[in-house]
Amino acid sequence: FFFAYYLINIVTICLVIYLMEKSIENSKIRVEIQRVEKMNVVGELTASIAHEIRNPMTASRGFMQLVKEQVKDEKTQSYIHMAISEMDRAQGVITEYLSFAKPEMEEKEIIDVCTHIEHVLSILSPYAALHNVEIQTTSQPFMFIKANPGRLTQCLVNLIKNGIEASSGNGKVEIGTEKRDENIVIKIVDNGVGMDEEQVKRLGTPFYSTKEKGTGLGLMVCYRIIEMKKGKIEVESEKGKGTSFSIILPAITENFLKENQPA
């Protein structure tokens, strides 16, 4: 009787644990499905309206530029310049939206991660100096991935730029690479304002940003780009201590490199 009693208890506990784990797993799946549905909605909206908005804006910008060249009054010129700047900003937002509507029909190349990071840092060095932020790199050599260079640059620029802005004023941003199993990890760590757990969970979702004037589109595009390359982004952050973004992408094996070397 006691043996049967304990056996039933053990079986019941195991069943409860299994059901709890299954419930948590189903909850995570539902959240992921909702996120994917949101992305699809954004993509559909982008495809239907982005081009229709962009075309008249491009024409209007061109005419405003012609008017600016003919106007001599400095005050009027400053107003026109302001209007053109705002139109350019709107064009940038539309371009980020279009990243969701474009199909993944792009040229992929074998990329040396360290060399590519150096290229991105050469672009962002003046921006870091402007915000009084020091950039440090600890990249390891001989790390290769297969990706579209332009899209990878777009992703790295967005994440490093966010780190610079978060650490503005005697801050520091560290960029490093490491090999993890069959993946390459690009780590971007800043000592800026940081985020709480709820903010981290919402990163990459449409229209969410921790910046006062941010749209959230930059990070949303980053997540999309990395997912399309069969990778993922992991975020660790603590309020007041900084944030760490880890871009995890499949590595290219040495055998693949040897087979694809030019004769």
DOKE-33919 format. One record per residue (C-alpha): x, y, z; residue in three letters; residue number from 1. Coordinates in pm, 1 decimal. Each point is the difference from the previous one (the first is absolute). Layout:
N
<r><u>X</u><v>Y</v><w>Z</w><code>ala</code><pos>NUM</pos></r>
...
// end
This chain:
263
<r><u>0.0</u><v>0.0</v><w>0.0</w><code>phe</code><pos>1</pos></r>
<r><u>277.7</u><v>244.1</v><w>97.4</w><code>phe</code><pos>2</pos></r>
<r><u>199.8</u><v>-93.0</v><w>-309.2</w><code>phe</code><pos>3</pos></r>
<r><u>-303.8</u><v>67.4</v><w>-221.8</w><code>ala</code><pos>4</pos></r>
<r><u>-65.8</u><v>328.3</v><w>186.0</w><code>tyr</code><pos>5</pos></r>
<r><u>357.5</u><v>127.4</v><w>-53.4</w><code>tyr</code><pos>6</pos></r>
<r><u>0.0</u><v>-119.3</v><w>-359.9</w><code>leu</code><pos>7</pos></r>
<r><u>-324.0</u><v>188.0</v><w>-71.6</w><code>ile</code><pos>8</pos></r>
<r><u>145.7</u><v>312.8</v><w>165.6</w><code>asn</code><pos>9</pos></r>
<r><u>317.9</u><v>-18.4</v><w>-206.8</w><code>ile</code><pos>10</pos></r>
<r><u>-195.9</u><v>-55.5</v><w>-321.3</w><code>val</code><pos>11</pos></r>
<r><u>-233.8</u><v>289.8</v><w>87.7</w><code>thr</code><pos>12</pos></r>
<r><u>292.7</u><v>236.9</v><w>72.9</w><code>ile</code><pos>13</pos></r>
<r><u>172.5</u><v>-98.0</v><w>-325.1</w><code>cys</code><pos>14</pos></r>
<r><u>-325.5</u><v>54.6</v><w>-191.7</w><code>leu</code><pos>15</pos></r>
<r><u>-51.1</u><v>344.3</v><w>159.6</w><code>val</code><pos>16</pos></r>
<r><u>360.0</u><v>101.7</v><w>-81.9</w><code>ile</code><pos>17</pos></r>
<r><u>-44.7</u><v>-121.8</v><w>-358.9</w><code>tyr</code><pos>18</pos></r>
<r><u>-326.5</u><v>192.6</v><w>-39.4</w><code>leu</code><pos>19</pos></r>
<r><u>157.3</u><v>316.1</v><w>146.3</w><code>met</code><pos>20</pos></r>
<r><u>298.0</u><v>-21.3</v><w>-237.2</w><code>glu</code><pos>21</pos></r>
<r><u>-233.7</u><v>-66.2</v><w>-291.3</w><code>lys</code><pos>22</pos></r>
<r><u>-210.0</u><v>302.5</v><w>98.0</w><code>ser</code><pos>23</pos></r>
<r><u>311.3</u><v>223.6</v><w>16.6</w><code>ile</code><pos>24</pos></r>
<r><u>116.8</u><v>-132.4</v><w>-338.3</w><code>glu</code><pos>25</pos></r>
<r><u>-342.2</u><v>62.7</v><w>-155.2</w><code>asn</code><pos>26</pos></r>
<r><u>-0.3</u><v>351.6</v><w>144.4</w><code>ser</code><pos>27</pos></r>
<r><u>340.1</u><v>71.8</v><w>-159.6</w><code>lys</code><pos>28</pos></r>
<r><u>-123.9</u><v>-139.7</v><w>-332.5</w><code>ile</code><pos>29</pos></r>
<r><u>-309.5</u><v>225.1</v><w>14.5</w><code>arg</code><pos>30</pos></r>
<r><u>218.7</u><v>306.0</v><w>68.0</w><code>val</code><pos>31</pos></r>
<r><u>226.1</u><v>-91.6</v><w>-293.4</w><code>glu</code><pos>32</pos></r>
<r><u>-300.3</u><v>-50.6</v><w>-230.2</w><code>ile</code><pos>33</pos></r>
<r><u>-137.5</u><v>340.8</v><w>101.6</w><code>gln</code><pos>34</pos></r>
<r><u>339.0</u><v>159.7</v><w>-70.1</w><code>arg</code><pos>35</pos></r>
<r><u>20.7</u><v>-163.5</v><w>-344.3</w><code>val</code><pos>36</pos></r>
<r><u>-355.3</u><v>111.8</v><w>-79.6</w><code>glu</code><pos>37</pos></r>
<r><u>89.8</u><v>358.7</v><w>94.7</w><code>lys</code><pos>38</pos></r>
<r><u>303.6</u><v>-15.3</v><w>-229.8</w><code>met</code><pos>39</pos></r>
<r><u>-215.2</u><v>-132.3</v><w>-285.3</w><code>asn</code><pos>40</pos></r>
<r><u>-252.2</u><v>280.9</v><w>52.2</w><code>val</code><pos>41</pos></r>
<r><u>280.9</u><v>258.1</v><w>-9.3</w><code>val</code><pos>42</pos></r>
<r><u>133.9</u><v>-158.9</v><w>-318.6</w><code>gly</code><pos>43</pos></r>
<r><u>-339.4</u><v>5.0</v><w>-170.9</w><code>glu</code><pos>44</pos></r>
<r><u>-65.2</u><v>360.4</v><w>95.7</w><code>leu</code><pos>45</pos></r>
<r><u>345.4</u><v>95.5</v><w>-120.3</w><code>thr</code><pos>46</pos></r>
<r><u>-44.2</u><v>-166.0</v><w>-337.4</w><code>ala</code><pos>47</pos></r>
<r><u>-334.3</u><v>171.0</v><w>-58.5</w><code>ser</code><pos>48</pos></r>
<r><u>75.1</u><v>362.2</v><w>96.9</w><code>ile</code><pos>49</pos></r>
<r><u>376.6</u><v>65.0</v><w>21.6</w><code>ala</code><pos>50</pos></r>
<r><u>60.9</u><v>52.3</v><w>-372.4</w><code>his</code><pos>51</pos></r>
<r><u>-313.0</u><v>211.0</v><w>-37.9</w><code>glu</code><pos>52</pos></r>
<r><u>128.1</u><v>237.9</v><w>270.5</w><code>ile</code><pos>53</pos></r>
<r><u>361.2</u><v>-0.1</v><w>-115.3</w><code>arg</code><pos>54</pos></r>
<r><u>-56.8</u><v>103.5</v><w>-361.0</w><code>asn</code><pos>55</pos></r>
<r><u>-173.7</u><v>337.5</v><w>63.3</w><code>pro</code><pos>56</pos></r>
<r><u>245.2</u><v>72.7</v><w>282.9</w><code>met</code><pos>57</pos></r>
<r><u>295.1</u><v>-49.6</v><w>-236.0</w><code>thr</code><pos>58</pos></r>
<r><u>-154.8</u><v>235.5</v><w>-256.3</w><code>ala</code><pos>59</pos></r>
<r><u>-82.4</u><v>259.9</v><w>267.5</w><code>ser</code><pos>60</pos></r>
<r><u>355.1</u><v>-12.0</v><w>137.2</w><code>arg</code><pos>61</pos></r>
<r><u>142.1</u><v>62.5</v><w>-345.9</w><code>gly</code><pos>62</pos></r>
<r><u>-218.7</u><v>308.4</v><w>-55.9</w><code>phe</code><pos>63</pos></r>
<r><u>81.7</u><v>135.4</v><w>347.4</w><code>met</code><pos>64</pos></r>
<r><u>370.4</u><v>-37.8</v><w>-74.0</w><code>gln</code><pos>65</pos></r>
<r><u>-45.9</u><v>202.4</v><w>-322.2</w><code>leu</code><pos>66</pos></r>
<r><u>-190.9</u><v>270.2</v><w>188.5</w><code>val</code><pos>67</pos></r>
<r><u>274.0</u><v>16.2</v><w>265.1</w><code>lys</code><pos>68</pos></r>
<r><u>263.6</u><v>65.3</v><w>-266.3</w><code>glu</code><pos>69</pos></r>
<r><u>-201.3</u><v>291.3</v><w>-142.0</w><code>gln</code><pos>70</pos></r>
<r><u>-100.4</u><v>163.3</v><w>330.9</w><code>val</code><pos>71</pos></r>
<r><u>249.5</u><v>254.3</v><w>136.5</w><code>lys</code><pos>72</pos></r>
<r><u>-163.3</u><v>78.1</v><w>335.0</w><code>asp</code><pos>73</pos></r>
<r><u>192.2</u><v>-188.5</v><w>273.2</w><code>glu</code><pos>74</pos></r>
<r><u>-301.0</u><v>-43.4</v><w>226.8</w><code>lys</code><pos>75</pos></r>
<r><u>-206.6</u><v>-153.6</v><w>-279.4</w><code>thr</code><pos>76</pos></r>
<r><u>293.0</u><v>-223.5</v><w>-92.4</w><code>gln</code><pos>77</pos></r>
<r><u>23.5</u><v>-123.2</v><w>360.3</w><code>ser</code><pos>78</pos></r>
<r><u>-371.7</u><v>-90.9</v><w>-6.6</w><code>tyr</code><pos>79</pos></r>
<r><u>41.6</u><v>-189.1</v><w>-326.6</w><code>ile</code><pos>80</pos></r>
<r><u>308.1</u><v>-176.4</v><w>134.9</w><code>his</code><pos>81</pos></r>
<r><u>-198.4</u><v>-105.2</v><w>307.7</w><code>met</code><pos>82</pos></r>
<r><u>-282.8</u><v>-133.7</v><w>-216.5</w><code>ala</code><pos>83</pos></r>
<r><u>244.0</u><v>-195.4</v><w>-219.4</w><code>ile</code><pos>84</pos></r>
<r><u>168.0</u><v>-148.7</v><w>309.9</w><code>ser</code><pos>85</pos></r>
<r><u>-334.9</u><v>-116.6</v><w>136.5</w><code>glu</code><pos>86</pos></r>
<r><u>-87.9</u><v>-155.2</v><w>-336.3</w><code>met</code><pos>87</pos></r>
<r><u>333.5</u><v>-183.3</v><w>0.2</w><code>asp</code><pos>88</pos></r>
<r><u>-75.7</u><v>-129.3</v><w>349.6</w><code>arg</code><pos>89</pos></r>
<r><u>-339.8</u><v>-122.5</v><w>-117.7</w><code>ala</code><pos>90</pos></r>
<r><u>169.5</u><v>-168.0</v><w>-297.1</w><code>gln</code><pos>91</pos></r>
<r><u>231.7</u><v>-178.2</v><w>244.8</w><code>gly</code><pos>92</pos></r>
<r><u>-296.3</u><v>-132.3</v><w>198.0</w><code>val</code><pos>93</pos></r>
<r><u>-165.8</u><v>-124.6</v><w>-320.8</w><code>ile</code><pos>94</pos></r>
<r><u>325.4</u><v>-170.0</v><w>-105.9</w><code>thr</code><pos>95</pos></r>
<r><u>9.9</u><v>-187.7</v><w>329.9</w><code>glu</code><pos>96</pos></r>
<r><u>-360.8</u><v>-108.4</v><w>-50.1</w><code>tyr</code><pos>97</pos></r>
<r><u>86.3</u><v>-124.1</v><w>-348.5</w><code>leu</code><pos>98</pos></r>
<r><u>251.7</u><v>-243.0</v><w>150.4</w><code>ser</code><pos>99</pos></r>
<r><u>-300.8</u><v>-206.0</v><w>107.1</w><code>phe</code><pos>100</pos></r>
<r><u>-168.8</u><v>-1.0</v><w>-337.9</w><code>ala</code><pos>101</pos></r>
<r><u>305.1</u><v>-95.1</v><w>-207.4</w><code>lys</code><pos>102</pos></r>
<r><u>35.5</u><v>-373.7</v><w>-58.1</w><code>pro</code><pos>103</pos></r>
<r><u>330.9</u><v>-164.8</v><w>84.9</w><code>glu</code><pos>104</pos></r>
<r><u>127.0</u><v>2.9</v><w>-360.7</w><code>met</code><pos>105</pos></r>
<r><u>345.1</u><v>135.6</v><w>70.0</w><code>glu</code><pos>106</pos></r>
<r><u>358.7</u><v>-87.2</v><w>-76.8</w><code>glu</code><pos>107</pos></r>
<r><u>180.2</u><v>-174.4</v><w>284.9</w><code>lys</code><pos>108</pos></r>
<r><u>376.9</u><v>2.7</v><w>38.7</w><code>glu</code><pos>109</pos></r>
<r><u>256.5</u><v>-161.0</v><w>226.1</w><code>ile</code><pos>110</pos></r>
<r><u>81.3</u><v>271.7</v><w>254.4</w><code>ile</code><pos>111</pos></r>
<r><u>299.5</u><v>29.7</v><w>230.2</w><code>asp</code><pos>112</pos></r>
<r><u>-178.0</u><v>119.7</v><w>315.6</w><code>val</code><pos>113</pos></r>
<r><u>302.9</u><v>183.1</v><w>145.9</w><code>cys</code><pos>114</pos></r>
<r><u>69.7</u><v>192.4</v><w>-320.9</w><code>thr</code><pos>115</pos></r>
<r><u>-367.6</u><v>89.2</v><w>-30.2</w><code>his</code><pos>116</pos></r>
<r><u>-14.0</u><v>130.5</v><w>357.6</w><code>ile</code><pos>117</pos></r>
<r><u>306.9</u><v>219.1</v><w>-69.9</w><code>glu</code><pos>118</pos></r>
<r><u>-181.2</u><v>142.2</v><w>-304.6</w><code>his</code><pos>119</pos></r>
<r><u>-312.3</u><v>79.5</v><w>207.9</w><code>val</code><pos>120</pos></r>
<r><u>209.7</u><v>164.2</v><w>272.8</w><code>leu</code><pos>121</pos></r>
<r><u>171.8</u><v>221.1</v><w>-256.8</w><code>ser</code><pos>122</pos></r>
<r><u>-347.4</u><v>131.5</v><w>-86.0</w><code>ile</code><pos>123</pos></r>
<r><u>-106.8</u><v>51.3</v><w>362.7</w><code>leu</code><pos>124</pos></r>
<r><u>326.3</u><v>134.5</v><w>148.5</w><code>ser</code><pos>125</pos></r>
<r><u>-89.5</u><v>368.3</v><w>-64.4</w><code>pro</code><pos>126</pos></r>
<r><u>-345.3</u><v>-56.9</v><w>151.8</w><code>tyr</code><pos>127</pos></r>
<r><u>159.0</u><v>-157.3</v><w>310.9</w><code>ala</code><pos>128</pos></r>
<r><u>244.7</u><v>292.2</v><w>31.8</w><code>ala</code><pos>129</pos></r>
<r><u>-290.6</u><v>244.0</v><w>-25.3</w><code>leu</code><pos>130</pos></r>
<r><u>-170.1</u><v>-171.3</v><w>297.6</w><code>his</code><pos>131</pos></r>
<r><u>329.9</u><v>-33.3</v><w>191.3</w><code>asn</code><pos>132</pos></r>
<r><u>-20.2</u><v>-380.4</v><w>-0.5</w><code>val</code><pos>133</pos></r>
<r><u>300.3</u><v>-233.7</v><w>-17.3</w><code>glu</code><pos>134</pos></r>
<r><u>-26.1</u><v>-308.4</v><w>-223.7</w><code>ile</code><pos>135</pos></r>
<r><u>205.2</u><v>-310.9</v><w>81.2</w><code>gln</code><pos>136</pos></r>
<r><u>27.7</u><v>-317.4</v><w>-209.5</w><code>thr</code><pos>137</pos></r>
<r><u>112.3</u><v>-351.2</v><w>97.9</w><code>thr</code><pos>138</pos></r>
<r><u>-79.0</u><v>-187.1</v><w>-319.5</w><code>ser</code><pos>139</pos></r>
<r><u>150.6</u><v>-340.7</v><w>-71.0</w><code>gln</code><pos>140</pos></r>
<r><u>139.8</u><v>-72.2</v><w>-348.2</w><code>pro</code><pos>141</pos></r>
<r><u>-113.3</u><v>-260.4</v><w>-255.4</w><code>phe</code><pos>142</pos></r>
<r><u>-373.7</u><v>19.1</v><w>60.3</w><code>met</code><pos>143</pos></r>
<r><u>-216.1</u><v>-25.3</v><w>-309.9</w><code>phe</code><pos>144</pos></r>
<r><u>-374.1</u><v>9.7</v><w>-70.3</w><code>ile</code><pos>145</pos></r>
<r><u>-210.2</u><v>3.4</v><w>-316.3</w><code>lys</code><pos>146</pos></r>
<r><u>-224.5</u><v>306.6</v><w>-18.1</w><code>ala</code><pos>147</pos></r>
<r><u>-86.2</u><v>311.5</v><w>-194.7</w><code>asn</code><pos>148</pos></r>
<r><u>265.2</u><v>262.4</v><w>92.7</w><code>pro</code><pos>149</pos></r>
<r><u>-238.6</u><v>295.4</v><w>-30.9</w><code>gly</code><pos>150</pos></r>
<r><u>-261.6</u><v>-153.1</v><w>229.1</w><code>arg</code><pos>151</pos></r>
<r><u>261.8</u><v>-104.4</v><w>256.6</w><code>leu</code><pos>152</pos></r>
<r><u>143.5</u><v>352.0</v><w>-3.5</w><code>thr</code><pos>153</pos></r>
<r><u>-348.4</u><v>143.4</v><w>52.7</w><code>gln</code><pos>154</pos></r>
<r><u>-53.9</u><v>-224.3</v><w>302.3</w><code>cys</code><pos>155</pos></r>
<r><u>338.8</u><v>71.2</v><w>160.4</w><code>leu</code><pos>156</pos></r>
<r><u>-28.9</u><v>375.2</v><w>-59.2</w><code>val</code><pos>157</pos></r>
<r><u>-341.4</u><v>7.0</v><w>169.4</w><code>asn</code><pos>158</pos></r>
<r><u>112.2</u><v>-195.8</v><w>307.0</w><code>leu</code><pos>159</pos></r>
<r><u>335.9</u><v>176.4</v><w>46.9</w><code>ile</code><pos>160</pos></r>
<r><u>-164.0</u><v>339.8</v><w>-55.4</w><code>lys</code><pos>161</pos></r>
<r><u>-256.2</u><v>-83.0</v><w>270.4</w><code>asn</code><pos>162</pos></r>
<r><u>284.6</u><v>-94.6</v><w>235.8</w><code>gly</code><pos>163</pos></r>
<r><u>178.9</u><v>328.3</v><w>-69.4</w><code>ile</code><pos>164</pos></r>
<r><u>-314.3</u><v>204.1</v><w>63.8</w><code>glu</code><pos>165</pos></r>
<r><u>-74.7</u><v>-192.2</v><w>322.4</w><code>ala</code><pos>166</pos></r>
<r><u>357.2</u><v>62.0</v><w>126.8</w><code>ser</code><pos>167</pos></r>
<r><u>27.7</u><v>362.1</v><w>-114.1</w><code>ser</code><pos>168</pos></r>
<r><u>243.3</u><v>203.3</v><w>213.9</w><code>gly</code><pos>169</pos></r>
<r><u>319.9</u><v>-179.9</v><w>108.3</w><code>asn</code><pos>170</pos></r>
<r><u>-153.9</u><v>-337.9</v><w>-83.3</w><code>gly</code><pos>171</pos></r>
<r><u>143.2</u><v>-314.6</v><w>-150.4</w><code>lys</code><pos>172</pos></r>
<r><u>-116.4</u><v>-253.3</v><w>-259.9</w><code>val</code><pos>173</pos></r>
<r><u>177.5</u><v>-335.1</v><w>-37.3</w><code>glu</code><pos>174</pos></r>
<r><u>-33.1</u><v>-214.5</v><w>-312.1</w><code>ile</code><pos>175</pos></r>
<r><u>131.8</u><v>-354.7</v><w>6.1</w><code>gly</code><pos>176</pos></r>
<r><u>-37.0</u><v>-331.6</v><w>-182.4</w><code>thr</code><pos>177</pos></r>
<r><u>17.1</u><v>-356.5</v><w>121.3</w><code>glu</code><pos>178</pos></r>
<r><u>-66.9</u><v>-351.9</v><w>-125.1</w><code>lys</code><pos>179</pos></r>
<r><u>-287.1</u><v>-181.9</v><w>170.0</w><code>arg</code><pos>180</pos></r>
<r><u>-53.6</u><v>-358.1</v><w>-118.0</w><code>asp</code><pos>181</pos></r>
<r><u>-77.0</u><v>33.6</v><w>-374.1</w><code>glu</code><pos>182</pos></r>
<r><u>-89.8</u><v>367.5</v><w>24.7</w><code>asn</code><pos>183</pos></r>
<r><u>180.1</u><v>332.8</v><w>2.9</w><code>ile</code><pos>184</pos></r>
<r><u>-104.9</u><v>252.1</v><w>263.7</w><code>val</code><pos>185</pos></r>
<r><u>44.3</u><v>374.9</v><w>-53.4</w><code>ile</code><pos>186</pos></r>
<r><u>-34.3</u><v>169.8</v><w>338.0</w><code>lys</code><pos>187</pos></r>
<r><u>-73.8</u><v>371.6</v><w>40.9</w><code>ile</code><pos>188</pos></r>
<r><u>21.2</u><v>116.3</v><w>361.8</w><code>val</code><pos>189</pos></r>
<r><u>-54.8</u><v>353.5</v><w>128.9</w><code>asp</code><pos>190</pos></r>
<r><u>12.2</u><v>152.8</v><w>348.4</w><code>asn</code><pos>191</pos></r>
<r><u>-298.9</u><v>225.1</v><w>-59.2</w><code>gly</code><pos>192</pos></r>
<r><u>-338.6</u><v>48.0</v><w>163.1</w><code>val</code><pos>193</pos></r>
<r><u>-108.3</u><v>-363.2</v><w>-33.9</w><code>gly</code><pos>194</pos></r>
<r><u>-353.5</u><v>-142.7</v><w>-1.7</w><code>met</code><pos>195</pos></r>
<r><u>-227.7</u><v>-192.2</v><w>231.5</w><code>asp</code><pos>196</pos></r>
<r><u>-132.9</u><v>-349.8</v><w>-72.4</w><code>glu</code><pos>197</pos></r>
<r><u>-328.3</u><v>122.3</v><w>-147.2</w><code>glu</code><pos>198</pos></r>
<r><u>179.4</u><v>234.0</v><w>-242.7</w><code>gln</code><pos>199</pos></r>
<r><u>232.2</u><v>-280.0</v><w>-115.0</w><code>val</code><pos>200</pos></r>
<r><u>-298.4</u><v>-227.6</v><w>-71.6</w><code>lys</code><pos>201</pos></r>
<r><u>-159.6</u><v>263.1</v><w>-223.1</w><code>arg</code><pos>202</pos></r>
<r><u>311.2</u><v>69.8</v><w>-209.7</w><code>leu</code><pos>203</pos></r>
<r><u>-48.9</u><v>-72.0</v><w>-369.3</w><code>gly</code><pos>204</pos></r>
<r><u>-378.2</u><v>35.3</v><w>12.5</w><code>thr</code><pos>205</pos></r>
<r><u>-172.2</u><v>250.3</v><w>-230.8</w><code>pro</code><pos>206</pos></r>
<r><u>-6.9</u><v>363.7</v><w>113.7</w><code>phe</code><pos>207</pos></r>
<r><u>181.0</u><v>-57.7</v><w>330.2</w><code>tyr</code><pos>208</pos></r>
<r><u>307.7</u><v>207.2</v><w>85.2</w><code>ser</code><pos>209</pos></r>
<r><u>175.0</u><v>107.3</v><w>320.4</w><code>thr</code><pos>210</pos></r>
<r><u>105.8</u><v>325.9</v><w>-170.0</w><code>lys</code><pos>211</pos></r>
<r><u>-209.5</u><v>311.5</v><w>40.7</w><code>glu</code><pos>212</pos></r>
<r><u>-24.2</u><v>58.9</v><w>-376.7</w><code>lys</code><pos>213</pos></r>
<r><u>57.8</u><v>-358.6</v><w>-112.6</w><code>gly</code><pos>214</pos></r>
<r><u>-237.6</u><v>-204.9</v><w>-215.3</w><code>thr</code><pos>215</pos></r>
<r><u>138.6</u><v>-344.7</v><w>85.2</w><code>gly</code><pos>216</pos></r>
<r><u>41.0</u><v>-75.6</v><w>-370.6</w><code>leu</code><pos>217</pos></r>
<r><u>380.4</u><v>-24.2</v><w>11.7</w><code>gly</code><pos>218</pos></r>
<r><u>2.9</u><v>-287.2</v><w>249.3</w><code>leu</code><pos>219</pos></r>
<r><u>-298.3</u><v>-162.4</v><w>-167.1</w><code>met</code><pos>220</pos></r>
<r><u>193.6</u><v>-5.5</v><w>-327.3</w><code>val</code><pos>221</pos></r>
<r><u>307.7</u><v>-143.7</v><w>179.6</w><code>cys</code><pos>222</pos></r>
<r><u>-202.1</u><v>-288.4</v><w>142.7</w><code>tyr</code><pos>223</pos></r>
<r><u>-152.1</u><v>-65.8</v><w>-340.8</w><code>arg</code><pos>224</pos></r>
<r><u>338.1</u><v>0.8</v><w>-177.3</w><code>ile</code><pos>225</pos></r>
<r><u>158.3</u><v>-243.1</v><w>247.7</w><code>ile</code><pos>226</pos></r>
<r><u>-302.1</u><v>-233.7</v><w>-3.4</w><code>glu</code><pos>227</pos></r>
<r><u>13.1</u><v>-12.7</v><w>-380.1</w><code>met</code><pos>228</pos></r>
<r><u>362.7</u><v>-115.2</v><w>30.9</w><code>lys</code><pos>229</pos></r>
<r><u>-108.6</u><v>-282.0</v><w>235.1</w><code>lys</code><pos>230</pos></r>
<r><u>152.5</u><v>174.1</v><w>298.7</w><code>gly</code><pos>231</pos></r>
<r><u>-130.1</u><v>167.4</v><w>313.2</w><code>lys</code><pos>232</pos></r>
<r><u>64.1</u><v>297.5</v><w>228.3</w><code>ile</code><pos>233</pos></r>
<r><u>38.5</u><v>-42.8</v><w>376.1</w><code>glu</code><pos>234</pos></r>
<r><u>-23.7</u><v>299.9</v><w>234.5</w><code>val</code><pos>235</pos></r>
<r><u>121.1</u><v>41.0</v><w>356.5</w><code>glu</code><pos>236</pos></r>
<r><u>-49.3</u><v>328.7</v><w>181.0</w><code>ser</code><pos>237</pos></r>
<r><u>-13.6</u><v>155.5</v><w>344.2</w><code>glu</code><pos>238</pos></r>
<r><u>-139.3</u><v>340.5</v><w>80.2</w><code>lys</code><pos>239</pos></r>
<r><u>280.8</u><v>250.6</v><w>52.8</w><code>gly</code><pos>240</pos></r>
<r><u>278.8</u><v>-247.4</v><w>-86.7</w><code>lys</code><pos>241</pos></r>
<r><u>-23.9</u><v>-52.9</v><w>-374.9</w><code>gly</code><pos>242</pos></r>
<r><u>-116.8</u><v>-239.9</v><w>-268.2</w><code>thr</code><pos>243</pos></r>
<r><u>147.9</u><v>-292.8</v><w>-192.7</w><code>ser</code><pos>244</pos></r>
<r><u>-123.6</u><v>-102.4</v><w>-345.8</w><code>phe</code><pos>245</pos></r>
<r><u>119.9</u><v>-336.8</v><w>-133.5</w><code>ser</code><pos>246</pos></r>
<r><u>-49.9</u><v>-68.5</v><w>-371.7</w><code>ile</code><pos>247</pos></r>
<r><u>21.3</u><v>-376.2</v><w>-53.1</w><code>ile</code><pos>248</pos></r>
<r><u>49.4</u><v>-117.4</v><w>-360.0</w><code>leu</code><pos>249</pos></r>
<r><u>89.7</u><v>-338.6</v><w>-153.4</w><code>pro</code><pos>250</pos></r>
<r><u>374.6</u><v>-27.4</v><w>-65.5</w><code>ala</code><pos>251</pos></r>
<r><u>156.2</u><v>-121.1</v><w>-323.3</w><code>ile</code><pos>252</pos></r>
<r><u>211.4</u><v>-311.4</v><w>45.9</w><code>thr</code><pos>253</pos></r>
<r><u>363.4</u><v>-24.9</v><w>-115.3</w><code>glu</code><pos>254</pos></r>
<r><u>-98.6</u><v>-274.0</v><w>-248.5</w><code>asn</code><pos>255</pos></r>
<r><u>-255.7</u><v>234.1</v><w>-159.4</w><code>phe</code><pos>256</pos></r>
<r><u>264.5</u><v>272.7</v><w>-31.7</w><code>leu</code><pos>257</pos></r>
<r><u>247.7</u><v>-240.2</v><w>-164.7</w><code>lys</code><pos>258</pos></r>
<r><u>-260.7</u><v>-125.7</v><w>-244.4</w><code>glu</code><pos>259</pos></r>
<r><u>-99.0</u><v>355.4</v><w>-100.5</w><code>asn</code><pos>260</pos></r>
<r><u>350.1</u><v>144.2</v><w>-36.3</w><code>gln</code><pos>261</pos></r>
<r><u>70.3</u><v>136.1</v><w>-348.8</w><code>pro</code><pos>262</pos></r>
<r><u>215.1</u><v>-230.2</v><w>-210.2</w><code>ala</code><pos>263</pos></r>
// end
